[in-house]
Amino acid sequence: MWRNQTEFAPMIHALGLHRDPGRGRTHIVLKEVKYVPTATKLKNKFRVISCGVFRIKDVLRDMEFIMGLGPGKAQECVDRVFIGRQEQRLDVPFLDLTFGDGLATLSSGATNIDTILGLAYDPDWRKRLNAGTPPGPMTLRSRARDAEHIF
């Protein structure tokens, strides 16, 4: 999926790619959304109600539950995304899983180190996910710990 800088900048900040670009391969942003039928703008039709940054290896079972996959299948999905990104030769890949209201979408993006370094770190990245109130913290079935600030 192609994303412009405005759309993927919150993911860069969330994952802490400024401090460690390698986190794009080891961490994932999970976003729980709620459908807003009254929203007039397409970009506001799904509101992020909770989100978090997690180590991929800690949330594979959560991902399988969310996406309706069998055991081991979430890791296969992650591996396929990263193999495809290697072929594109972009420096820093990243993943996010958006789910809720019958939706479960594993998305990927990639950027280069120059783009990351050209963005000033935004600790308030959550505020950029919604118009209005930012999403709350996420609690998963596995009780995996949010790793946004764990380096």
N, C-alpha and C positions, 0 to 999 in steps of 0.2 A: 504494500500500500504506500503510495506517495504521500508525503506530508510536507507542508511548508514549515519554515522556521517557527512561526507563531504557534503552530499546532504541536510541534514536538519539543519546544523549549521547556515546558513544564516537566516532561519526562527526563530531560537532561539534568534539570535541577533536582528533581525527586531522587534520581539514582545517584546523585553526587558525582557525576562524571567529571566535574571540575577537579575533584580531589583524586579520583581513581577511575580513569577511563575503562579499566578492566571490569568494573562493576556492570557494564552493559552486557557482559556474558554470564555473570554470576547472580544477578539480581533481576527482579521483575516488579513492575508496578501493577497492583491489583486495584480495580475500580468497580465498585458496585453502583449500578445506576437504577434510576426509577423513571419510567416513562411519564412525560408531562404532556397530555393530549391538548391542553389549552395553550401551550407555547405557540407563538406565532412565527418565530424564527426556527428554521430547521436545526441550527446548531444548539438550540435550547430544548429540543424535544426529549432529550435524555439528560437528567440531572444526576451528577455524581453525588451519592449520599454518604459513601464512605470510601476510603482508599488507604493504601499503605505500600511500603516498599519492603520486599521480602527476599531472602536468599532463595533462589530457585529450588535448590535441593531440599529446603525446609517445607516447601508448599506443593510439591508434586502431587501428593494425595489430594490436597484441596483442589488443585487444578483438575484432576481426574473427576472428582465429584462434581465440580462446577460445570465442566464440559461434557459430562456423561461418558467418560472414557473408561476403558478397562485398565487393570493394573499395568504399569510400565508404559502406557500410551502417552502420557503427558511428556515424559522425557523424550520419547520419539518425536513428538511435535516440536519441542524445543530444539532438538538436534537438527531436524529438517530445516528449521528457520535459519539456524546459524550456518549450516552448510551452504544454503542459498546465498547468504550474505557474504561468505568468503568468495564466492564466484564474482560478486559485484565489486570486490576490492575496496569497500568502504571501511574506514578505520574502526569505527565504534558502532556496533549494533546495539539495539535495546529492544526490550519486549514489554508489552502490557497486555493484561487480560481484563476485558470489560465484560461485566455480566450483570444479570438481573432482568426481571420481567420477561423470562423466556429467551433471553439473549445471552450468548457466551461467545465472545470473539477474542481470539488470540491474535494480536497485531504486532507487527515489528516495524522498526524504523532503523535508520542508520545515518550517521553523520561523520564528519571528519574532525580531527583534533583541532584544526584551526577554527571551525565553527564553535566548538565547545569553549575554547579559550577566548573567543570574541564576545561571548555572552557574560555579562556580570552575573554572578550567582544571585539567585532570588530565593531567599529562605521562605518566602510567602507564596511559593508556587501553587499551593492548594487553592488560593484565592483566584487563580487564573483558570481553574477547571469549570467553574460555574459563573453565571451571572447572579450576583447576590451572595448568599451564605455559602462559605466553603464547605466541602465535605468533612465529615467527622472521621475519627480513627476507625480502622477496620479490625474486627475480631474474627478469626477463622476457626473452623472446626478443630483444626490441629493445635490451635493456640500458639502458632508460630509467632515469634516476636518481630515487630516492625523493626527493620534494620536500616532505616533511613540515616540515622546518625551513628551507626556502628561501622567503623572502618578498621 
